[in-house]
Amino acid sequence: LAYRDGNGKTRNARYMVTRNLSGNFFSFDLDVYAKYEPVVVVGIDYESNLFRVQPFLYFTRRQYSWKKYEPTGMSVRPLGAFLYFRKPPPKELTPKFGLIASLKLESITFTPKNPLASLEGLSPSLKSTLTSGDGGCIYCHKLGGVGGRMHHLAAIGASPQPGYALPLRSYSRDVMHNFLYDQERVARMFGVTPNFVSAAQAKELAEFLSEPN
């Protein structure tokens, strides 16, 4: 908050947006989150460059589910600077850690306008599917001009690997159907853990995405 208010253009801005090195997006309403005392951790003990800390290395087996087998090179999820709350927020407000790690200075912006305003007219259940802190769709994909563009990072140099999380409405109906209703098989194709949605969530999201913009 001191960082926000130290700039006259962002002083008292209500919303904070983070975009990490992997292309993940997250939006915080500071009227809600400020009381949990958010800080950015840039070093731990002797380590002053947290991007050197690499929790794990991995390969993905392909770039897109509808294309032929095209493995990427070795990828990494570096820790990097990360957002931390001195007072832990409740579970429903706690974002998945990977979304708020690997931050750089330019990863953090402030705005007086709600970045999620375009989603306000959606049903509570659909909005929850899209914005759940544990893995909502828009933290990797764009919808209505808001959201992320997640990608994997090369183990050497941390440059983006081929294969991006595309805007949700850009996927064909067949691809989206497979992703929503055959999640374990699609995840195995990539060699990753599925991000499960319930049958009811899948049905509502599929019907929403099939509607005209």
N, C-alpha and C positions, 0 to 999 in steps of 0.2 A: 504493500500500500504506500509506503514511503517512496518507492521507485515510481509508482503511478503519480503521486502528488508532487513529485519533484519536477514534473514537466507541466508547464502552464496549460498546454493543449490537452492533457489527459487528466488533470486534477479533478478528483471526485467522479471520474467516469464510472458508471455502474458496472460495466461488463468487461471481463478480461478474456481474451482468446489466446490459446496456445496452439502452435503448429510445430511439431517436433521434426527431427531429422528424417524420420520415416514417413512423413507426410500425414500423420494423424492430426486431427482437429479436436479441440475441446473448448467449450464455452462455459464460463463461470459467471453467475450473477453474484457480484460482490456484496449486495445487500443480504444475501444468504450466507456466503462463504467467509466474509471478512471476520466474523466472530471466531472462526476456527484458526485464525492467524496464519495465513499462507505465507511461506517463505520459499525462496529458491536456493537449493543446496548446490554449491559450486565446488566443494572440496570436502574430503573426509580424512581426518588425521593427516598423514603425510602425503596423501594423493591430492594434488591441486588441479589435475586434469582428469575429470571423471570419464571423459571419452576414451581413456585408455583402459577403463574397466569394461570387460566384455563378458557378460554373464554366460553366453553360449554362442557357438557357431553352428550353422545348419545349411542344408541344401533344400531347395524346393524342386520338385520333379518336373514341373512345367510352369509356363508363364500364364497361360489362360486355359480354362477347362475345355473350351471348344476347339482349341488348336492341337496340333500334333505334339508329341512328346518333345518338349524343349526345356531341358533343365537349365537353371541359372547357375552361375558360379557360386562359390561359398559365400554365404551371407552372415551378417552379424547384427545383433541388437546391442549397441553400446549403451552403457548406463548414462553417461553424460550428465550435465546438470539436470536436476529434477525438482518438481514441485513437492513441497512437504507441508503438512499442517501441524503446527505445534499442539493444537487441540484436535484430536481425531474427530472428523465429522461422522455422522451416522452412516451405516452401510449404504443406504439408498442414495446418499450424496457423495460417496467415495468413488472416484473414477478408477478404472483399471490402471495399474501403475505404468504399464507400457505406453499409455496414451500421454502421460505427463512426464516422461523421462526423455533423455536425448534432446534437451532444450538448448538453444543458443539465445543470445540477447535479442536478436531480431525475431525469435520465436514467440515473443510475448507482446501483445498489443492490447490497447484499451479503447473502449468506445462507449459513448452514452446510449447507443441504440442496441436493442436486443438482437444479437446475431441470429437467433432462432425465431424471429418474428414471423417468417414465412410458414412456420409449422404450427402456429398458434391455433389455427382453425381446425386442426385434425382431432380425431377422437382421442380421449386419454390413453386408450390401449395402443393405438397406432403411434402416437407420439412417444409413448414409453418404449416401444420396439425400436424406434429410430434414435432415441436419445438416452437410453439406459446407460448409466455410467459404467456398467460392467461389460459393455460391448455393443452399444447402439450403432446402427448402420452408418449414420452420418459421420462418425468419427474416422471412418475409412473412405466412405463414398460421398459424393455430392448429391444433393437433392434440392431443387429450387434455388440453385446458386449458393447454397451453404453446405459446408462439410469438408472432408479431407480428400486426399489423393494418395492413399497409402501405397508404399512400395517397399521392397527389400533393399538392404544396403550391402554393397560389396564388402567383404571382409578386409580387403586392402584398399584404403582410401575412402571408404564409406560413401562411394558414389552410388546413385540409384541403379538398382538392377532392373533389367527388362521385366515388364509385367506390372501394371498399375491397377489399383482399385478404381474402376470407371464409375462415372455418374450412374446412379441406380436406374434411371430411365433409359440408359443407352444399351442395356442388355436386352437380347432377344427374349421373347416370352419363354422359349424352350430352355434357355440357359438359366433364367431366373427360376423357372419351375424346378429344374434339377437342383439348384442351390438351396431352395427352400424345402423341398420335399424328399431329397435324397442326399442329405447333408453329410452323412458318414462316408458314402462312396466318393463324393466330390472332394471331401477333405483328404481321403486316401490318395486321390489322384495327384494332389499337391504334396502330400507328405506332411500335412499340418493337422492341428487339432480343430475339429469343427466348432463353429460358434452357433450353438443350438438356439433355435426358436421353436416355440410350441406349434402344434398343428393350427390352433386358432390364430396365433400371430402370423404364421405363414400364409394362411388363407386371406386374412385381412390385408396384409402387405401386398400379396399378389394381385388382389382385386384393385387396390389403390393404384399400383403401378401400371395396371392395364387400362386405367382411365386416361382420356385425353388430358394433356397438360392444361 
